[in-house]
Amino acid sequence: MGLRAMTKVFNRVSETDKRRALRNNMPDAEILLWSKLRGKGLNGHKFRRQYSVDRFVMDFYCPQLKLAIEIDGDSHFTVGAEEYDRERQEIIESYSISFLRFTNAEVRGNIEGVVLRIKEYLP
């Protein structure tokens, strides 16, 4: 895929304001996990926060591994959210991106276990 084609899918300029707003209003569980991922914090792998693919913004993304990490808060457990999340994940996975999902409660209550699970995907 050429650079021009990639910019139509990955981190679109049209999504910049949405990504910035999400970065500036991260829930506490995302802040906690970001403190473990930032600055090549996991085995030297660089993660980005609020990275977009197509029209969707992922909480965290490692381009090198093509790995998305999603932290599901309360909004993910409302009517219709499960179907939306499934469709969204299928579209993102169509770009050969793998997914890991955690709940806010998992991150807050067992951050070390969450980090260990992510490390299982790292070479």
Helices and strands as residue ranges (DSSP letters): H 3-7, G 13-15, H 16-24, H 28-37, E 48-53, E 56-62, E 67-72, G 74-77, H 81-93, E 98-103, H 104-109, H 111-119
